Amino acid sequence: MTTQTLDINPPKVADATSPESGVIKDAQRRRRRERTAASLLFLALIGAGLFVVGQGHGAQIARQNSASPRWMSGPPLSSSTHLRLLVSQNGGRPWIVDVPSGRVHTVAGLGLPRVQSLWRPMLWPLTRVQGGALGVVVRRPCNSCTATETHYLISPAGSVMRLIRFRLGSHQSATTPVYGSSTAIWVLTHPRSGPCTLSEEPGSAAAVTVPCGDPANQTVIGPDTQAGLVVSTSSRTMLVDPRTGQVRARSPAGGQLDVLSRNIVLTGGPTGIQGQAVPPPPLLLVNLATGATRQLRWPSVLRFNYEVFPDPRSSLVAVEFADPAYKMSSRQASDIWLLNTRTGAFTHVPGFPIFEYLKVSGMAWTSTHRLVVIAYGLRHVSIGIWRPGSSQMHVGTVPSLSGYLEFVPFQG
């Protein structure tokens, strides 16, 4: 594929913030698994009691699981799994892991340093595309310097092909590629004064105005989804039509908004600061096409926060509920439920809840409709593979590396 470099030359703006920091913050926010020790300060407000509400039209009842977490276990994984993982931790150097054999090799050709630092190249994100996965390398030598963003296609075997490179001004930031494209991005221009604008590069369409926070709390864009572009400010997350700038949906104040499909989003109230007598915040399933909403019961005994993993080939969404200090201890726990967006019903994934180290564990769907869960444990790293409808999750082990926060599974 022909490689080209695009220079994006906006007018100079003084006192601009760093777009690279926005890209990094966005990736961390989308995953919501980069938790810091400071979050533990809020846990004094979290109680062990559980009070659940499920009111409203169409509310679905899910049986809550009261079992205590344990380390991941299950029947052994078959040696004929034929699964490979492209793995990265915190935007660092990626690896290819062959699950049946446990063999690992480093992906070369991305120009990543051996030791990471804030202004050195970092890899964001890893996204499955036709022919492999897309990796985006961001380079910015200083806060006020021009940034470069290079898109690479990484094959399931670990070979690398450079697709396109962009140059961005100090007051600009980019998101993941335009939905369905590997060679176009949305560029957010955040001037010192005036509105934020969004434009497609390369592209000839005029830029559109989008919601914007103040420069000190930089607006973050991404990811681009089939329902629209996710735009976050310091106080709210919005779903925006990037072609018009129209806001399609907003999160509750202090809450979160997650895209599940073309016209379905899940919104939730603030999490992480739940008192003993306070019920978990409501979860709302919203149909953007019709305006219909359905209130869902919070199904898990874990109440700190949640993260969604939609299956791109069905109406199912894996929802992970987590607690970074289970019952006020140093143990971290994860609980996974399967949400059917057509019915609003939750189904519990067998074998959960479990203990795991949240900051170095991950989850993803294969192209064959199977859920892959990596759980970092005390003595080894477990991999669980589960097909919806099955009564058991099959479990094996993978090399520890430095973590599995982000990975793309390739089914052989």
N, C-alpha and C positions, 0 to 999 in steps of 0.2 A: 504494500500500500504506500502511496506517495506520502512523504512526510513534509509538512510545511510549518512555518513559524508565523504567527500572526501578532502584529504589534497593535495594541489598543492604546491610542494616544488621546487621552482626555485633557481638558484644561488643567493647569496646575492649581492645586488647592492646598493651602497651608494648614498645618496642625491636624493632619488626618490620622486616623487610627489604622492599625495594621490589618489588612485583609487576611493574612495568613492565620492570625490568631482567631479570626472569625471562622475560618475553615476548620481549624482544630477544635474549637469550641462546639461547632455544629456537629462534627463527627462524634464527639463525646456525648453531646446532648441526645443525639438520635439513638445511640446505643444505651445511654442511661446506666451504664454499668461501671463507669469510672467514678466510683465513690471514694471520698476522702475520709480521713479519720475525723475531720470536723463534724461529719454527719452524726457521729456517735453522741455529740452533745445534745441532740434533740431526743435521744432515746429515753431520757428520763420521763418524757411525756407519753411514752408508748406503754400501754397496759397489756396485760395478758388476756383480759376479758375480751369477748367478741360479741358485738351486737350488730345484727345485719338488718338492712331495710330492703324491701323489694316492691315498692309501690309503683303505681303508674300503669298506663295502658300497655299491654303486651309484656309486662315484666316476666322473666323466666326464672324458675326456681332451680337452683343447683344445690345438690347435697354437699354440705361442707365436709371436708376431710379433717378429722381430728387427730389423725396419727402423728406421732412425733417424727421429725426428720431423721434420716439415717444416711450413711454414705451410699452412693449409688451401687446397686447390685441387681442381678438378673441372670437369666440363662445366658450361657456363653455365646458370643457373636460368632457366626459362621466364618470359616477361613475363605469362603467363596464370595465375600462381600463385594470385592472389586470396587472399592471406594478409595478415592484420593482426595486430600484436602489441601487447598491453598490457604496458608495460615499467616496472619500477621498479628502482632501485639503492639498496641499503642502507636501504630503508624511506622513500626520498625521494619527491619529487613524480613522479607517473606520466605517461607519454606514450602516445599511440596512434601506431604506426608503420605506414604502408601500405607493404608490402614492394615491390610492383611499381614504384611511383612514387617511393619514398623520402621521401614527404611525412610530416611529423611535426606533431602538435598536442598541446598540454598538456591533461590532464584537469583541469577546474576543478570547484569545488564541494565539495572535501574539507576545506577549512580548513587546509591544510598551509602552514607558513611557507616563505619563500624560502630561508632559511638554517637548517639543522638544528642542534640541540643536544640534549644528553642528556635534558632534561626538556621539550622542546617536542614538539608532535604528531609522531608517526611512523606510517607506514603498514605494517601487517602483517596477514595475509599477502595475496598475490594467489592466489585459488583459483577455478578454473572452476566455475561453477554454471549452472543453467538460466537463460538470458537474458543471460549475460555472465560477469562475474567478481566475486567478493566481495573487497572491501578493508576492512580493519579499522584504524581510526585510534585510537591510544592517546594520551591526554593526561594528564599528571601534572605540575603546576606545581612540586612539591617532593617530597622523599623521603618525608615523612610526610603528604602531602596525599592527599585522596580522588582516585582516578583515574576517568576516564570512558573508555569503550570504545564506539565508534560503528561500526556495520556499514553499509556502502554497497554497493549493486549498481551496477557499472560496465558499461555496455553496450559491444558491439564498436565502436560509433560514438563512444564517449567520454562519453556522457551519464551523469549520476550521480543515484541515488535513495537517500535515507537510509531504512534499514530499521528499525533499533532502536538504542537507546543504553542502556548499563549504567553504573552507578556502583559502584565497588569500594573497599573499605577498604584501608588501607595494608598490611595483612598478608594480602591476598588477591591472587590472580592468575588470569587467564583464559587459555584456550587458543584454538585455532581453533574454530569452531563445532562443536556436536554433529554427528556424522557424518550427512550428508544434510539438514542444516538450515541456514538462513541467519539465523534469528532466535532461536537458543538457544545457550548456551555452557556449558561446564563451569567451575565456579569452585572453585579450591583455596584452602582456609583453612589457613594455616600459623601456628598460635599460638606464643607464646614457649615454652609447655610443653604437653605432651599430644600426641595424634596429629594428623596432618593429615587433613582430611576433604574430600570431593569432593561437590559438589551440582550439579544441573542448574538453570539459571536462564534463563527462568522455568520453574517446575516445582514439583510438590507432593510428590515422593518424598523420603524421608528421606536425609540425607547419609550417605555410606559412608566408612569409614576406608581410607586408601590408604598405601602405603609413603612414608616421609618422611625427608629428611635433616635435619641440624641447621640452625637459623635462619641461621647464618653462611654456610652453603652451600645456598642455597635450592633446594628441590625445584622442578623445572621440569615443567610438563605440556604436552603437545601433540606432534604433532597427534593428533586423533581420527581413527581409521581404521575400515574395515569389520571389522578384526580386534580392535579395542580401542583404548584410549587409551595413548599412549606417555608414560611417566613417567620422568624422569631425576633422579638424585641425583649427588653429587660423585663417586661410585665406580661407579655401575652404571646401565644403562638397562633398564627393564622394560616389558612390555606388560600392561596391567591392564584387566579388565572393569569399565568405569565404573559399571555398575549394581550390582555386588556388591563391588567392591574386590579380587576375586580376581586373583592374578598368573598370567597365562597363559604368559609366557616371560620369560627374563632373558638379558642379554648376558653374554659372558665378562667377567671382571674387567678393567676398563680397555679393553674392546672396544666394539663397536657392535651394535645390533639394528635391522633395517629390516623394515618390513611390506611384503610384496609382493602379498598378496591376502588374502581372508577367513581362510584357515587356513594360509598359507605365510609364513614369515619367513626372513630371511637373517641369520646371526650371524657375526661375525668377531672374531679376536683383536686385540690392540693393534697399531696400525700407526703409521708415522712414525718409528720408531726401529729400523730393521732393519740389523744388522751385515752385513758382506760374506759371512760364512760362515753366516748365519742364514737359514733359508727363510722365505718369506712366511707369515703366519699362515693357518691353515686357514679356509676358508669353509664354513659348514654350512647346508644347506637343510633347514628343519625343518617338518614337517607337524604343526600343532597339533592337528588332529582325530584323527590316528592315533598321534602320537608318533614317527613314522619320521623318521630323519635321513639325509642324503646329504652326504658330504664332497666338495667341489668343488676342483679344482685352480685355483690362482691363475693366470689366463691371460696377464696382461700383463707386459711388461718394466718397467712403472712400478709401484713398490712402496710409495710413501709413504702413500697412503690411497685410499679409494674412496667413491662415492656412488651411490645407486640412483634410477632413474626408471621406475617401473612404468607400462606402458601399461594404462590402466583398462579397456580393451575387449578384452584378450587375455591370454594367459599369458606374454607377453614382457616383459622388464625390461631397459632400457638401464643398464649399469653403467659408470660412468666411473672409471677409475684415473688418478691424477694424481701429479705430482712438481713441487713449487714451485722446485726447483733441479736441473734435469736434469744429471746427471753433474757435480755440484758446481759448476755454473755459475749465471749469473743468468737463464738461460732456464727457462721454465715449460712443462710438457708435459702433454698430456691424451691418454688412450687409451680408446676406447669399445668395449665388447663387449656383445653381445645374449645374455641368459640366458633360456633356455626353462625355466620353472619346472616343466613337466610331465616333461621328460627330464633336466634338470640339465646340458644341453649349452650351451657358450658358442660363439657365432659372432662373428667379428671384423667390425666395421663398416668398410666400405671407406674408404680414405683416411687411416686413423689408424695410428700416433699422430701428433699434430700439436703445434706450438708455439702457445701462446695465453697471454694474461694471465688467470690463473685467477680472480682476485678480481672481474673485470668481465665474465666470460663466463658463459653459461648454456645450459640444455637443457630441452626440454619436448616432449610428444606433442600432436599435433593430434587433433581428434575424428574425423578420417578415417584414423587409424592410420599417421601419418607422424611421423618423428622430426625435430625442428628443433633445430639446434645453432648457437649464436652464439659465434664465436671472435674475441676482441679481438686484433688483430695490431699490427704495427709502424706501418703506414701507413694501414690501413683496418680496418673491422670486417666480417668475413665471416659470411654465413649459409649453412648447409648444410641441405638437405632430403633425407631418405632414407626410402624405403619398404622395410620388411623384405623380403628376397629379392632386391632389386635389387643389381646389381654395381657401381653407382656412386652417389656422393652429388653432387647438383647444387648448385652454389655461386654465390652472388651477394654483394652488399654491402648494408649498411644504415647509416644515419647513426650516428655514434659516440656521441652523447648523453654520459652520464656512466657508462654501463655497462649490462649486461644480466644482472645477477646473478639477477633474478627476472622472468619474463615468462609471459604466457598467450597462446598463439596462437589466433586465430579464423580458421577456414577459410570464405571467402566462397562 
